[in-house]
Structures are given as structure tokens and as C-alpha cells.
Amino acid sequence: MDVADAVDPCRELLRKRRYEFAFLDLALLCDLGQEPDDAGGALRAVRQAFPSIDFIVMTPPERAGEAVEAVKAGAANYVTYP
């Protein structure tokens, strides 16, 4: 298991290793995208760069709607955390 707490280390890990799936925090996912608070657009960009990885979005319950948008854009699923 690998952990990245910022955008640059996350991109580096995704480039260096092959992953079947990855859990991405919604805030980090939005930071990876071009537009802030556009989870769907960010997920599309990440999936385009890393098409073989299934992404599971992690989010607090109050942002579940944004995670649903990421799922509609291609995330495998989402999970909420307290």
C-alpha cells in the first residue's frame, strides 16, 4: 500500500507503479483537476492519464453528491468516512 498526501506525490506514485485500483480523497481528486470543485472533470482527466486503474473516491458524507458526479464520470465507486 502506498500513500500520497498531496497532488505531486500522488501523480508520481501513479506514474511509477501499476495499480489495479486506487482510493482517492475527493479533495485530492479536485486538486488533480483543472477546475476546483469539479470532481467529474477531475476524474475524467485522471482516468484519461491512467485508464487501467479503477478509482474509488473517498469523501465526507456532506460531499457525497460530488462523489456521485465522479462516479458518473468514471470512478468505480465511492465511500464515505466520518
Secondary structure as UniProt FT lines:
FT   HELIX           7..16
FT   STRAND          21..25
FT   HELIX           26..32
FT   TURN            36..37
FT   HELIX           39..49
FT   TURN            51..52
FT   STRAND          54..59
FT   HELIX           61..63
FT   HELIX           64..72
FT   TURN            73..74
FT   STRAND          77..80
//
